[in-house]
Amino acid sequence: MTASLSTVAAGTVDFSDEQLADLRMLFRGPLIGPGDASYDEIRVVENLAIDRRPGLIIRCSGIADVIDGVNLAREHGLQLAVRGGGHHVAGHGTVDGGLVLDLRDMNGVWVASANRTVRAQGGATWGQVDREAQIFGLAVPGGVVSTTGVGGLTLGGGIGWLHRKWGLSCDNLLAARIVLASGELVTASDDENTDLFWAIRGGGGNFGVVVDFTLRAREIGPEVALTVVFHDAASGAELMPQWRDLALRAGDEVTTRAMYWSLPASDALPPPVQGKEVFIVAALYAGDKEEGQGIIDEFRSLGSPLFDMTDYIPTFRAFQAGFDPLVENLHSYWKSMYLHDLTDDAMAFIHQLAMSRPDPSTLIHVPIIGGATAAVAADQTAFGDRSAAFMLSIDGGTPDPATFDEVRDWVRASIEAARRLDGAGGAYLAFSGDAGTDERVLQQQYGGNLDRLRAIKSQYDPGNLFRVNNNIKPA
Ligand SMILES: Cc1cc2nc3c(=O)[nH]c(=O)nc-3n(C[C@H](O)[C@H](O)[C@H](O)COP(=O)(O)OP(=O)(O)OC[C@H]3O[C@@H](n4cnc5c(N)ncnc54)[C@H](O)[C@@H]3O)c2cc1C
């Protein structure tokens, strides 16, 4: 990287036209700045409440672009954001005034079906992984929305539809190639840079830019035993305890979640659920469809549903993308809390909360955790404590910017109120609308792992170049 460049206010990009022309020659991927026609389209992240104006966006085409981008940021003291799928609700994939390394064009996925591994580039989404892996009857434990990035989700943990059987996404990480703050490309795995490998399994984007992930794939699909059933929200008070009991005895093959949401008043939806507040029961069996059908049918036959969507989404891929519309085009603010026990009192609290949601697009989401996730010790990966049986996620969302403050304040008050519940635990930082740099928040996720994370951060990123994230400062 030889270009001679200058910056103004700390961390802010301020390149002359000539300097930008030099940079455009250097990088293979396009460079997009505030003067470019596509700037407003490219700078948008998933959460519409995040409206940041980066000084420059580099659409990286490959490892060389990532290395030169990291060097550019370090040498010129630029604020640096790394964008994978752009889904982090706190907007960690972008930064005001600084440099964004946008990995979206690095979305290649290669499946080695014989040894059941998947290699995904740092900007791939779960939908892209599912497309390539499912053709071979394979899947990697990912999230519940197909447009979320493999990058941020895997580095932050990764809770989805397969975690009770096969663990978090980060538990299925075999190796990652990472561009460090120094610009060096290294591999982290059980054999190489083992401290770094420990840190990136839960420690987020703090340690470098992952250019590709090698992940363990599992045999599942294309057809699976699954269900998605919509009940009237009011019946959640009665159904949730039944759902919990069933979830706890269903075995590790079944990952399930209960949700409260409101469906739009759209003619495209079946009449019984148009414009309705709903309690949703969803479950998936990670194994042979025939074997799993019996237990899944028990989830399906709880109560008297308004509408049963199960037969419309028969495949793993359809299920993985089935929840995408719940969270699109929203101004969002989320908070979460682990629950060691889903007590009757906790369920009554959650139901009451759900019935007072400030906006129909706000989602209350209760996944079961446990199973293979809990079988990994808290200090085995950076992720931290995995002992909770359930999680409460309050996904505040509204399409209307005018009501966003009200939604955000309601989420904050709700999570504070939830702290009194028996069994209340820490938070999942991937579901946090705050920047998450304060000690209490980091402790909630990492607990006893925080000191080791700081020491590893000091070794790999002593200048804290990678700080637009749930930031772990160097020791
Ligand atoms: C609609 C929606 C659904 C979600 N569903 C789930 C779910 O089911 N399960 C779950 O566990 N989480 C879920 N999440 C949370 C998700 O795990 C985090 O938002 C995650 O950070 C998203 O990753 P991303 O790459 O899309 O995000 P980005 O905003 O692009 O990145 C998030 C962070 O990861 C870093 N990062 C991303 N890619 C790389 C890379 N290649 N190398 C280094 N750093 C990188 C970024 O720098 C940033 O700090 C969901 C979020 C949304 C908005």
The ligand as an ORCA input file, in Angstrom:
! r2SCAN-3c Opt
* xyz 0 1
  C     -33.084    -10.346     11.069
  C     -32.055    -10.913     11.987
  C     -32.128    -12.244     12.338
  C     -31.163    -12.800     13.180
  N     -31.263    -14.108     13.520
  C     -30.332    -14.657     14.310
  C     -30.394    -16.015     14.673
  O     -31.291    -16.729     14.296
  N     -29.429    -16.522     15.451
  C     -28.397    -15.760     15.900
  O     -27.547    -16.289     16.601
  N     -28.315    -14.469     15.583
  C     -29.246    -13.904     14.801
  N     -29.188    -12.585     14.502
  C     -28.127    -11.803     15.092
  C     -26.862    -11.994     14.284
  O     -26.150    -13.105     14.778
  C     -25.975    -10.794     14.404
  O     -26.688     -9.663     14.024
  C     -24.746    -10.946     13.528
  O     -23.799    -10.024     13.932
  C     -25.077    -10.753     12.080
  O     -23.953    -10.953     11.303
  P     -23.795    -10.134      9.951
  O     -22.543    -10.591      9.325
  O     -25.044    -10.208      9.179
  O     -23.718     -8.672     10.528
  P     -22.781     -7.401     10.347
  O     -23.592     -6.288     10.907
  O     -22.265     -7.286      8.974
  O     -21.593     -7.728     11.297
  C     -21.758     -7.876     12.662
  C     -20.409     -7.877     13.349
  O     -19.655     -8.985     12.886
  C     -18.464     -8.538     12.254
  N     -18.240     -9.347     11.060
  C     -19.135     -9.743     10.145
  N     -18.532    -10.493      9.213
  C     -17.233    -10.557      9.553
  C     -16.093    -11.186      8.997
  N     -16.170    -11.917      7.894
  N     -14.903    -11.042      9.632
  C     -14.802    -10.313     10.766
  N     -15.851     -9.685     11.331
  C     -17.040     -9.815     10.731
  C     -18.697     -7.088     11.916
  O     -17.525     -6.374     11.882
  C     -19.593     -6.631     13.046
  O     -18.849     -6.272     14.174
  C     -30.127    -11.999     13.665
  C     -30.071    -10.660     13.318
  C     -31.030    -10.121     12.495
  C     -31.005     -8.660     12.164
*
